[in-house]
Amino acid sequence: MKGDAILFGLTVAEFEEISLKVCFTALILYMLFIIGNLARESKAGKYGTVWMFMALGLGFVGFIAKGFIARILGIE
């Protein structure tokens, strides 16, 4: 059973890896939309908008950096 294809010729591990990347990318894009909408509705201005994106976007920047660092170090 181990290594058997379950969906579209993918194993469970391959499906989970692709799903994680696709879903997190979609989530990050949606969060960027929410931050931009929040900045627009609060009339933060250019300077305030930059700070909102920097402060609220720091979490997923760390998540993306973790992926790059793991790939560079060959930890994957």
CNS distance restraints for C-alpha pairs under 8 A (distance, minus, plus):
assign (resid   3 and name CA) (resid  11 and name CA) 5.89 0.50 0.50
assign (resid   3 and name CA) (resid  12 and name CA) 7.87 0.50 0.50
assign (resid   4 and name CA) (resid  10 and name CA) 7.97 0.50 0.50
assign (resid   4 and name CA) (resid  11 and name CA) 5.91 0.50 0.50
assign (resid   5 and name CA) (resid   9 and name CA) 4.89 0.50 0.50
assign (resid   5 and name CA) (resid  10 and name CA) 4.95 0.50 0.50
assign (resid   5 and name CA) (resid  11 and name CA) 4.63 0.50 0.50
assign (resid   5 and name CA) (resid  12 and name CA) 7.49 0.50 0.50
assign (resid   6 and name CA) (resid  10 and name CA) 6.00 0.50 0.50
assign (resid   6 and name CA) (resid  11 and name CA) 5.74 0.50 0.50
assign (resid   6 and name CA) (resid  12 and name CA) 6.77 0.50 0.50
assign (resid   7 and name CA) (resid  11 and name CA) 7.13 0.50 0.50
assign (resid   7 and name CA) (resid  15 and name CA) 7.69 0.50 0.50
assign (resid  10 and name CA) (resid  14 and name CA) 5.82 0.50 0.50
assign (resid  10 and name CA) (resid  15 and name CA) 5.90 0.50 0.50
assign (resid  11 and name CA) (resid  15 and name CA) 6.10 0.50 0.50
assign (resid  12 and name CA) (resid  16 and name CA) 6.08 0.50 0.50
assign (resid  13 and name CA) (resid  17 and name CA) 6.16 0.50 0.50
assign (resid  14 and name CA) (resid  18 and name CA) 6.27 0.50 0.50
assign (resid  15 and name CA) (resid  19 and name CA) 5.97 0.50 0.50
assign (resid  16 and name CA) (resid  20 and name CA) 5.93 0.50 0.50
assign (resid  17 and name CA) (resid  21 and name CA) 6.40 0.50 0.50
assign (resid  18 and name CA) (resid  22 and name CA) 6.14 0.50 0.50
assign (resid  19 and name CA) (resid  23 and name CA) 5.78 0.50 0.50
assign (resid  20 and name CA) (resid  24 and name CA) 5.86 0.50 0.50
assign (resid  21 and name CA) (resid  25 and name CA) 6.00 0.50 0.50
assign (resid  22 and name CA) (resid  26 and name CA) 6.25 0.50 0.50
assign (resid  23 and name CA) (resid  27 and name CA) 6.09 0.50 0.50
assign (resid  24 and name CA) (resid  28 and name CA) 6.02 0.50 0.50
assign (resid  25 and name CA) (resid  29 and name CA) 6.22 0.50 0.50
assign (resid  26 and name CA) (resid  30 and name CA) 6.15 0.50 0.50
assign (resid  27 and name CA) (resid  31 and name CA) 6.12 0.50 0.50
assign (resid  28 and name CA) (resid  32 and name CA) 6.21 0.50 0.50
assign (resid  28 and name CA) (resid  60 and name CA) 6.92 0.50 0.50
assign (resid  29 and name CA) (resid  33 and name CA) 6.33 0.50 0.50
assign (resid  30 and name CA) (resid  34 and name CA) 6.27 0.50 0.50
assign (resid  31 and name CA) (resid  35 and name CA) 6.19 0.50 0.50
assign (resid  32 and name CA) (resid  36 and name CA) 6.15 0.50 0.50
assign (resid  32 and name CA) (resid  53 and name CA) 7.73 0.50 0.50
assign (resid  32 and name CA) (resid  57 and name CA) 7.49 0.50 0.50
assign (resid  33 and name CA) (resid  37 and name CA) 6.05 0.50 0.50
assign (resid  34 and name CA) (resid  38 and name CA) 6.01 0.50 0.50
assign (resid  35 and name CA) (resid  39 and name CA) 6.16 0.50 0.50
assign (resid  35 and name CA) (resid  52 and name CA) 7.03 0.50 0.50
assign (resid  35 and name CA) (resid  53 and name CA) 6.53 0.50 0.50
assign (resid  35 and name CA) (resid  56 and name CA) 7.35 0.50 0.50
assign (resid  36 and name CA) (resid  40 and name CA) 6.17 0.50 0.50
assign (resid  36 and name CA) (resid  49 and name CA) 7.40 0.50 0.50
assign (resid  36 and name CA) (resid  53 and name CA) 7.67 0.50 0.50
assign (resid  37 and name CA) (resid  41 and name CA) 6.09 0.50 0.50
assign (resid  38 and name CA) (resid  42 and name CA) 6.04 0.50 0.50
assign (resid  39 and name CA) (resid  43 and name CA) 6.06 0.50 0.50
assign (resid  39 and name CA) (resid  44 and name CA) 5.35 0.50 0.50
assign (resid  39 and name CA) (resid  45 and name CA) 7.59 0.50 0.50
assign (resid  39 and name CA) (resid  48 and name CA) 7.44 0.50 0.50
assign (resid  39 and name CA) (resid  49 and name CA) 5.46 0.50 0.50
assign (resid  39 and name CA) (resid  52 and name CA) 7.07 0.50 0.50
assign (resid  40 and name CA) (resid  44 and name CA) 6.59 0.50 0.50
assign (resid  40 and name CA) (resid  45 and name CA) 7.81 0.50 0.50
assign (resid  40 and name CA) (resid  49 and name CA) 7.96 0.50 0.50
assign (resid  44 and name CA) (resid  48 and name CA) 4.72 0.50 0.50
assign (resid  44 and name CA) (resid  49 and name CA) 5.68 0.50 0.50
assign (resid  45 and name CA) (resid  49 and name CA) 5.93 0.50 0.50
assign (resid  46 and name CA) (resid  50 and name CA) 6.25 0.50 0.50
assign (resid  47 and name CA) (resid  51 and name CA) 6.44 0.50 0.50
assign (resid  48 and name CA) (resid  52 and name CA) 6.10 0.50 0.50
assign (resid  49 and name CA) (resid  53 and name CA) 6.21 0.50 0.50
assign (resid  50 and name CA) (resid  54 and name CA) 6.15 0.50 0.50
assign (resid  51 and name CA) (resid  55 and name CA) 5.93 0.50 0.50
assign (resid  52 and name CA) (resid  56 and name CA) 5.73 0.50 0.50
assign (resid  52 and name CA) (resid  57 and name CA) 7.67 0.50 0.50
assign (resid  53 and name CA) (resid  57 and name CA) 5.21 0.50 0.50
assign (resid  53 and name CA) (resid  58 and name CA) 7.86 0.50 0.50
assign (resid  54 and name CA) (resid  58 and name CA) 5.91 0.50 0.50
assign (resid  57 and name CA) (resid  61 and name CA) 6.33 0.50 0.50
assign (resid  58 and name CA) (resid  62 and name CA) 6.30 0.50 0.50
assign (resid  59 and name CA) (resid  63 and name CA) 6.57 0.50 0.50
assign (resid  60 and name CA) (resid  64 and name CA) 6.14 0.50 0.50
assign (resid  61 and name CA) (resid  65 and name CA) 6.08 0.50 0.50
assign (resid  62 and name CA) (resid  66 and name CA) 6.08 0.50 0.50
assign (resid  63 and name CA) (resid  67 and name CA) 6.67 0.50 0.50
assign (resid  64 and name CA) (resid  68 and name CA) 6.57 0.50 0.50
assign (resid  65 and name CA) (resid  69 and name CA) 6.07 0.50 0.50
assign (resid  66 and name CA) (resid  70 and name CA) 6.07 0.50 0.50
assign (resid  67 and name CA) (resid  71 and name CA) 6.21 0.50 0.50
assign (resid  68 and name CA) (resid  72 and name CA) 6.16 0.50 0.50
assign (resid  69 and name CA) (resid  73 and name CA) 6.12 0.50 0.50
assign (resid  70 and name CA) (resid  74 and name CA) 5.89 0.50 0.50
assign (resid  70 and name CA) (resid  75 and name CA) 5.06 0.50 0.50
assign (resid  70 and name CA) (resid  76 and name CA) 5.96 0.50 0.50
assign (resid  71 and name CA) (resid  75 and name CA) 6.32 0.50 0.50
assign (resid  71 and name CA) (resid  76 and name CA) 6.15 0.50 0.50
